[in-house]
Amino acid sequence: MRANLSGTSFPSELRDLLQHRLGELEKQLLKKVSNLEQEKSQLSNATAAYRLKTESTLNALVERISELEKGGGDFKSPEQFKLSLPQRTNYLYGRITKTLPEMYAFTLCMWIKSSASPGVGTPFSYGVPGQANEIVLIEWGHNPIELLINDKVAQLPLEVRDGKWHHICISWTTRDGQWEAYQDGEKLGTGDNLAAWHPIKPGGVIILGQEQDVVGGRFDAGQAFVGELSQVNIWDRVLKPVEIQSIANCSSYLAGLFQGGIHNSSIIYPFMVEGGGAGDYLRQSMGKMQHAESAIFKNRSKVTETCRENT
């Protein structure tokens, strides 16, 4: 009789226990779902806030770009800044964000000032995938200034290590690899067979002040430029002697490939900057030289101080 009573009550107790456990599990599941819904809501709010902040920043940039395109404000193009690199390092440099098209000829011009010894270093380098020395202007050690095209070398009859401003231009054409070198508007040398019939490849990286061992990096302090640069520009043709002379004596302005606005061809420079509007467009490094004050951009007028200093 007891066995029968026990047998009939056991399933009922088990059923009650299972129902209790199921109830507890249901409560836990509902609580978990509620927590997930809260987290989802919080994440959604954070995402919305981030989206609004991003849109606000982008709108501000678009408005500023629109102002620059209209010529308003105190905007100065990259050509109107002087890049000062006072010591040999592997981390001081300027990078022009605009790249070059495929070219079968070019003329590279700049104002340069240096008294570094031995050699001024590398004022300009252009590297492309597969060839870090696509275009390089370098003076290192006791060697003359050299022009490298596709890693082929020509020595140039230029002398700029007297601590004074000099305007230099180097032109080159793929036809027979002909080149010409100008200093202060005067042609000082010519040559040929420099990377003849080689087209300059597009889409590379332009660095001011360092020689690239790989595209965009692996700089060697021993080849770093020491001095000041201004009005660096390049044209996809061989400029006429009269054009180069007019640029050198500041009697005319000839737009090159870097002309057209800072949002198209800005210089990214990983250090402190000075001068009108420069801080809006130049990124400050977050690395070990974040607070370096030794290398700065200085504002230049439309006809730069380099012209006034040499007239």
C-alpha positions, 0 to 999 in steps of 0.5 A: 500500500505504501509502495503504491502511494509512493509510486503515485506521488513521485511523478507529481513531485518530479513534475513540480521540480521540473516546472520550478527549474523551468520557471527559473531558467525562463526568468534567467533567459528573460533577464539575459534578453533584457540585458542584451536589449539594453546593451543593444540600445546603448551601443546604438546610441553610441553609434548614433553619437559617433555618426553625428560627430563624424558627419559634423567633422566631414561637413566642416571639412567640406565647408573649409574645402569649399572656402579654399576653392573659392579663394577665401580666407587666409589659405596658403598653398603648400608652395608658399611654405618653407620646410626647415630640416635643421639636423640629420635624422631618419624621422624629419621629412615632408610628404606631398600627398599628391602623387605623379602621373606617368611621365615621359619628361619632367622638370623639377624645381625648388628653392634650396638653402643649405650649408651641410657638410659633407653633402646636403643630403636628399631634398627630393625622392619619388618612389614607386612599387618595385623601384624606390629610386624612381626619381631622386635628387641627392648629395651625400658624402663628398660626391657631387649632387646626383640625379637618379632615374630608375636607379640610374645616375647622372652627376650634376654640376650644381653647388648649393652648400654656401648657406645661401638661397639658390633656385635649382631646376633639373629637366629630363626626357625619356628620349635618349635620357637627356637631362639639363641642370640649372642653378639660379636661372643659368644652365650649368650642364647637360647630358644624356643616356640617363634611363633612356626610354624609361617612363616615370611610373605613376602612383608613387610616394613623394618625400622631401628631405629623405631618400626612400629605401622602400616606398614611403619609408626606411630612411637613412639619417646619413642621407637626410637633407639638412637645410631649407626648401621652398616652392618645390614643384614639378612639371610633366614636360621640359621647361624652356630656358626662358621659363626657368629663368623667369621662375628663378628671378621671380618675374612669373609664376608657372603652375606645376603638378602640385598646384591646385589647393592643399586638399589636392597636394598637401604636405603632411609633416610629422611635427610642429608647424607655424604660419597662417593656416598651416596647423589646419592641414598638417598632421602632428606626429603621435610618436617620439618627436610629438613635441619637437620644435626643431623642424617647422613650416614657415609661412611664405608670401606668394612671391616667396622670401627666397626671391626677395632674399636673392634680388 
